[in-house]
Amino acid sequence: MSRLTHISPSGTAHMVDVGDKAVTTREARARGHVRMKPETLALALSGNAKKGDVLATARIAGIMAAKRTHELIPLCHPLLITHASVEIIPDEALPGLRVSSTVRVSGQTGVEMEALTAASIACLTIYDMLKAVDRFMQIENIGLVSKSGGKSGSWQSEDSQ
């Protein structure tokens, strides 16, 4: 097993020095979903939720969160993100909303945490905007779908949707 990069040889936490790494295009995709009652899904899709347009608000919240990941997660580098998007797709079979995020950067470190943060915050925003009508909602399956770029190359989840 390789050593943890955020732990120094003396055992203290530190920010990894990425100064000598090559600048490459790096991309990460993450996903999650919010399971809810069918009538809650219908309300979200109608655009008539009491707090406003659930899908648009969650999309914006996810993108904003990707850009602020370094402020939320200790030891993450601030990145000049070149692309961030959040897609929200209704799934009546859940029932609920499937959230996916894509984040891209030209830089010296990856954007996995930014993609995961975007998906997580989009799901949390959906929950927040609909909790008054459905306290039984569940946020599920937050995970990394794929990443590319950098020294370690590309990776894709075996269960990517």
C-alpha positions as CSV (number, residue, x, y, z in Angstrom):
1,M,0.0,0.0,0.0
2,S,1.4,3.4,-0.9
3,R,1.7,6.1,1.8
4,L,-0.9,8.9,2.1
5,T,0.3,12.0,0.3
6,H,-1.2,14.4,2.8
7,I,0.7,12.9,5.7
8,S,4.4,13.9,6.1
9,P,7.0,11.3,7.0
10,S,6.8,12.6,10.6
11,G,3.0,11.9,10.6
12,T,1.7,15.5,10.4
13,A,-0.9,16.7,7.9
14,H,0.4,19.0,5.1
15,M,-0.7,20.3,1.7
16,V,1.0,18.3,-1.1
17,D,3.5,20.4,-3.1
18,V,2.4,20.1,-6.7
19,G,4.9,22.7,-8.0
20,D,7.0,20.1,-10.0
21,K,4.0,18.3,-11.5
22,A,3.2,18.8,-15.2
23,V,0.3,21.0,-16.2
24,T,-2.2,18.8,-17.9
25,T,-5.9,18.9,-18.7
26,R,-7.7,17.1,-15.9
27,E,-11.3,16.1,-15.7
28,A,-13.5,14.4,-13.1
29,R,-17.1,13.3,-13.2
30,A,-19.1,12.5,-10.1
31,R,-22.7,11.5,-9.4
32,G,-25.4,11.0,-6.8
33,H,-29.1,10.9,-6.5
34,V,-31.9,12.0,-4.2
35,R,-34.7,9.5,-3.7
36,M,-38.1,11.0,-2.9
37,K,-41.8,10.4,-3.1
38,P,-43.4,10.5,-6.6
39,E,-45.4,13.6,-5.7
40,T,-42.2,15.4,-4.5
41,L,-40.6,14.6,-7.8
42,A,-43.6,16.0,-9.6
43,L,-43.4,19.2,-7.5
44,A,-39.6,19.6,-8.2
45,L,-40.2,19.2,-12.0
46,S,-43.2,21.6,-12.0
47,G,-41.0,24.5,-11.0
48,N,-43.6,25.5,-8.4
49,A,-41.8,24.5,-5.2
50,K,-42.3,27.1,-2.4
51,K,-38.5,27.9,-2.4
52,G,-38.3,28.3,-6.2
53,D,-36.9,26.4,-9.2
54,V,-35.3,23.4,-7.5
55,L,-33.3,22.2,-10.5
56,A,-31.9,25.5,-11.5
57,T,-30.9,26.4,-8.0
58,A,-29.3,23.0,-7.4
59,R,-27.3,23.3,-10.6
60,I,-26.0,26.8,-9.6
61,A,-25.2,25.6,-6.1
62,G,-23.2,22.6,-7.4
63,I,-21.2,24.8,-9.7
64,M,-20.5,27.4,-7.0
65,A,-19.5,24.6,-4.6
66,A,-17.0,23.2,-7.1
67,K,-15.3,26.6,-7.3
68,R,-15.1,26.8,-3.5
69,T,-13.9,23.3,-2.7
70,H,-10.6,24.4,-1.3
71,E,-12.5,26.5,1.3
72,L,-14.4,23.5,2.5
73,I,-12.0,20.6,2.5
74,P,-8.7,21.0,4.3
75,L,-5.5,20.8,2.3
76,C,-7.2,21.0,-1.1
77,H,-5.5,23.4,-3.5
78,P,-7.4,26.4,-4.9
79,L,-7.8,25.7,-8.6
80,L,-8.5,27.8,-11.7
81,I,-11.4,25.7,-12.9
82,T,-12.0,25.9,-16.7
83,H,-15.3,24.1,-16.7
84,A,-17.9,23.0,-14.2
85,S,-21.4,21.7,-15.0
86,V,-24.1,19.9,-13.1
87,E,-26.8,17.9,-14.8
88,I,-30.0,16.8,-13.0
89,I,-32.2,14.2,-14.6
90,P,-35.5,12.9,-13.3
91,D,-35.8,9.2,-12.7
92,E,-39.4,8.0,-12.1
93,A,-38.1,4.5,-11.3
94,L,-36.2,5.7,-8.2
95,P,-38.3,7.9,-7.9
96,G,-36.0,10.9,-7.6
97,L,-33.4,13.1,-9.3
98,R,-30.1,11.8,-10.6
99,V,-27.3,14.4,-10.3
100,S,-24.0,14.3,-12.3
101,S,-21.2,16.8,-12.3
102,T,-18.2,17.4,-14.6
103,V,-15.3,19.6,-13.6
104,R,-12.2,20.4,-15.7
105,V,-8.9,22.2,-15.1
106,S,-5.6,22.7,-16.8
107,G,-3.3,22.4,-13.9
108,Q,-1.0,20.4,-11.7
109,T,-3.5,18.5,-9.6
110,G,-6.8,16.7,-10.2
111,V,-10.4,17.9,-9.7
112,E,-12.0,14.8,-8.2
113,M,-12.8,16.6,-4.9
114,E,-14.4,19.5,-6.9
115,A,-16.6,17.1,-8.9
116,L,-17.6,15.2,-5.7
117,T,-18.4,18.5,-3.9
118,A,-20.5,19.7,-6.8
119,A,-22.6,16.6,-6.9
120,S,-22.9,16.5,-3.1
121,I,-24.0,20.1,-2.8
122,A,-26.4,19.9,-5.7
123,C,-28.1,16.9,-3.9
124,L,-28.1,18.8,-0.6
125,T,-29.7,21.8,-2.2
126,I,-32.4,19.6,-3.7
127,Y,-33.0,18.1,-0.2
128,D,-33.1,21.6,1.4
129,M,-35.6,23.0,-1.2
130,L,-38.0,20.1,-0.8
131,K,-37.7,19.0,2.8
132,A,-40.8,20.8,3.9
133,V,-42.9,18.5,1.7
134,D,-40.9,15.3,2.0
135,R,-38.8,14.5,5.1
136,F,-38.2,11.0,3.9
137,M,-35.9,11.9,1.0
138,Q,-32.6,10.1,0.9
139,I,-29.3,11.3,-0.6
140,E,-27.6,8.2,-2.1
141,N,-24.7,6.9,-4.1
142,I,-22.4,9.9,-4.1
143,G,-19.3,8.8,-5.9
144,L,-16.6,9.4,-8.5
145,V,-17.6,8.2,-11.9
146,S,-14.3,8.9,-13.8
147,K,-11.2,11.0,-13.8
148,S,-8.6,11.7,-16.5
149,G,-5.3,13.5,-16.8
150,G,-2.2,13.7,-14.7
151,K,0.5,11.2,-14.0
152,S,-2.0,8.4,-12.9
153,G,-4.0,8.7,-16.2
154,S,-7.6,7.8,-16.6
155,W,-9.9,5.8,-14.3
156,Q,-13.5,4.9,-14.6
157,S,-15.8,3.4,-11.9
158,E,-17.0,-0.2,-12.6
159,D,-20.6,0.9,-11.8
160,S,-20.6,4.2,-13.6
161,Q,-24.1,5.1,-14.7
